[in-house]
Amino acid sequence: MSEKHLIVLEGTDGSGKSTQAEMACRALAEAGVDYKRLTFPRYQEDSSMLLRMYLRGDFGSHPGDVNAYAASTFFAVDRYASYKTDWQADFEAGRTIFCDRYTTSNAVHQSSKLEESELLAFAKWLFHYEYELLGLPAPTCVIYLDMPPEISFQMLQKRQGESGDIHELDHDYLRRCHQRAASLCEAYGWHRISCAEHGEIRPAEAIHADVMAALFRELDK
């Protein structure tokens, strides 16, 4: 059976993740890699109904109005539906899967609702729930785009103004996500790519080069 690769690109809101995902996919195609791209959440699908209700504030106007465990299940259902109906066969056949966000995104975002001391216990629960109990494959490589929260928030304000979801409109929430992500990178060995230097955003091509270096190290295993 072919080697299986599930590569995840993560980053807090406003980190330039969508741009880097597009660039990475173009590079994979140019290199002749047979891959399938996934983007989570899948807002257009029925399986995302609960997470859409959550993000637009139906359960409360602040992220903390829904606890980390409950909110995580909303996103997990969407991933499970995606796996069973769309990409399980591709993954099991050895096709490279490239994910723009995955379970790891919940680890970053939802753990921000908890104390730092609770982070690793929550991550252990989350990964056991999705990878063991639900049967979703665990990532073989996680690449995290590390953008300072102050810059992320500025980017979001320019892009969306006051029209973002309850995560994107909460500056303190984004700062906590950044802190939790740093801890998760250290605990789980995620590839941490710096997106800013001396308070300025690094050129997209420079970030892309670092992303692809980490990605191809995974594919060459």
C-alpha positions in Angstrom: 0.0 0.0 0.0 1.2 3.5 -0.8 2.6 5.8 1.9 -0.2 7.9 3.4 0.2 11.7 3.8 -2.3 13.9 5.5 -0.8 17.4 5.5 -2.5 20.2 7.4 -2.0 23.9 7.0 -3.0 25.8 10.1 -3.1 29.4 11.2 -5.2 31.7 13.2 -7.6 34.0 11.5 -5.8 36.8 9.5 -2.6 34.8 9.1 -2.7 34.6 5.3 -3.5 30.9 5.4 -5.8 31.0 2.3 -3.1 32.6 0.2 -0.5 30.2 1.4 -2.8 27.2 0.7 -3.4 28.4 -2.9 0.4 28.8 -3.4 1.1 25.4 -1.9 -1.4 23.7 -4.1 0.0 25.3 -7.2 3.4 24.1 -6.2 2.2 20.6 -5.6 0.5 20.5 -9.0 3.7 21.8 -10.7 5.7 19.1 -8.9 3.4 16.4 -10.3 2.1 15.4 -6.8 -1.2 13.6 -7.0 -3.1 15.3 -4.2 -6.6 16.2 -3.1 -7.3 19.5 -1.4 -9.8 19.9 1.4 -10.9 23.0 3.2 -12.6 23.0 6.6 -15.2 24.0 7.7 -17.4 23.2 4.7 -19.9 26.0 5.1 -21.9 25.0 2.1 -22.7 21.5 3.4 -25.6 20.3 5.6 -23.1 18.8 8.0 -21.9 22.3 9.0 -25.3 23.6 10.2 -24.4 23.6 13.9 -21.0 25.2 13.4 -22.6 27.9 11.2 -25.1 28.6 13.9 -22.3 28.8 16.5 -20.1 31.1 14.4 -22.9 33.5 13.6 -23.8 33.8 17.3 -27.0 31.9 17.5 -25.7 30.3 20.8 -24.2 33.5 22.2 -22.3 36.5 20.9 -19.0 35.5 22.4 -16.9 32.4 21.6 -16.9 31.4 25.3 -20.7 31.2 25.4 -20.3 27.7 24.0 -17.8 25.5 25.9 -14.7 24.1 24.1 -16.0 20.5 24.1 -19.5 21.3 22.7 -18.1 23.6 20.0 -15.5 21.0 19.0 -18.2 18.4 18.3 -19.9 20.8 15.8 -16.7 20.9 13.7 -16.0 17.2 14.1 -19.3 16.2 12.6 -18.5 18.2 9.5 -15.1 16.5 9.2 -16.6 13.1 9.7 -19.2 13.6 7.0 -16.5 14.9 4.7 -14.3 11.8 5.3 -17.0 9.3 4.8 -18.5 10.8 1.7 -15.6 12.4 -0.1 -12.0 11.4 0.7 -11.7 8.2 2.7 -11.0 6.1 -0.4 -8.4 8.5 -1.7 -6.6 8.6 1.6 -6.6 4.8 2.0 -5.3 4.4 -1.6 -2.3 6.6 -0.7 -3.3 9.8 -2.4 -1.8 12.9 -0.7 -4.5 14.9 1.2 -3.8 18.6 1.8 -6.1 20.2 4.4 -6.7 23.9 4.9 -7.6 23.5 8.6 -8.4 20.2 10.4 -8.9 18.9 13.9 -5.8 20.8 14.9 -7.8 24.0 14.3 -10.2 23.1 17.1 -7.2 22.4 19.3 -6.0 26.0 18.7 -9.3 27.8 18.8 -11.3 25.9 21.3 -8.5 25.6 23.8 -8.4 29.4 24.1 -11.6 29.1 26.1 -9.7 27.1 28.7 -6.9 27.8 31.1 -3.4 27.1 29.9 -3.1 24.3 32.4 -6.0 22.5 30.7 -4.6 22.7 27.2 -2.9 19.3 26.9 -5.7 17.5 28.6 -8.2 19.1 26.1 -5.9 18.3 23.1 -5.6 14.7 24.3 -9.4 14.4 24.5 -9.9 16.0 21.2 -7.4 14.0 19.2 -8.7 10.7 20.9 -12.3 11.7 20.1 -11.7 12.4 16.4 -8.8 10.0 15.5 -9.8 7.0 17.7 -13.5 7.2 18.4 -14.7 8.7 15.1 -12.0 7.0 13.1 -10.7 10.0 11.2 -7.0 9.8 10.2 -4.5 11.8 12.2 -2.3 14.3 10.3 1.1 13.1 9.3 2.3 16.7 9.1 1.0 20.0 10.6 2.3 23.3 9.3 1.4 26.3 11.4 1.5 29.9 10.1 2.6 32.0 13.1 1.3 35.5 12.6 1.4 37.9 15.6 -2.2 38.5 16.8 -1.9 42.3 16.5 -1.1 42.0 12.8 -3.8 39.3 12.3 -6.4 41.6 13.8 -5.4 44.4 11.6 -5.7 42.2 8.5 -9.1 41.0 9.6 -10.3 44.6 10.1 -9.2 45.6 6.7 -10.8 42.6 5.1 -14.1 42.4 6.9 -14.6 45.4 9.1 -17.4 44.6 11.6 -18.8 41.7 9.5 -16.6 38.8 10.8 -17.8 35.8 12.8 -17.7 35.8 16.6 -14.1 34.5 16.5 -12.7 37.1 14.2 -14.3 40.1 16.0 -12.8 39.2 19.4 -9.2 40.5 19.7 -8.5 38.9 23.1 -9.7 35.6 21.7 -7.3 35.8 18.8 -4.5 36.6 21.2 -5.3 33.5 23.3 -5.4 31.3 20.2 -1.9 32.5 19.3 -0.7 31.6 22.7 -2.3 28.2 22.7 -0.9 27.5 19.2 2.6 28.1 20.3 2.2 25.6 23.1 0.7 23.0 20.8 3.5 23.4 18.3 6.0 22.6 21.0 4.0 19.7 22.5 3.2 18.0 19.2 6.1 19.0 17.0 4.2 21.0 14.5 6.2 23.0 11.9 6.0 26.6 13.0 6.5 29.1 10.2 7.1 32.7 11.2 5.0 35.1 9.1 6.3 38.4 10.5 9.7 39.9 11.2 10.4 43.1 13.2 6.7 43.8 13.3 6.2 43.6 9.5 4.6 40.8 7.5 7.2 38.7 5.6 6.8 38.5 1.8 4.4 35.8 0.8 7.0 34.1 -1.3 9.4 33.8 1.6 6.7 32.3 3.8 5.7 30.0 0.9 9.3 28.8 0.6 9.3 27.8 4.3 6.0 26.1 3.9 7.1 24.0 0.9 10.3 23.0 2.6 8.4 21.5 5.5 5.8 20.0 3.1 8.3 18.3 0.9 10.3 16.9 3.9 7.1 15.1 4.7 6.5 13.8 1.2 10.1 12.6 1.0 9.7 10.3 4.0 
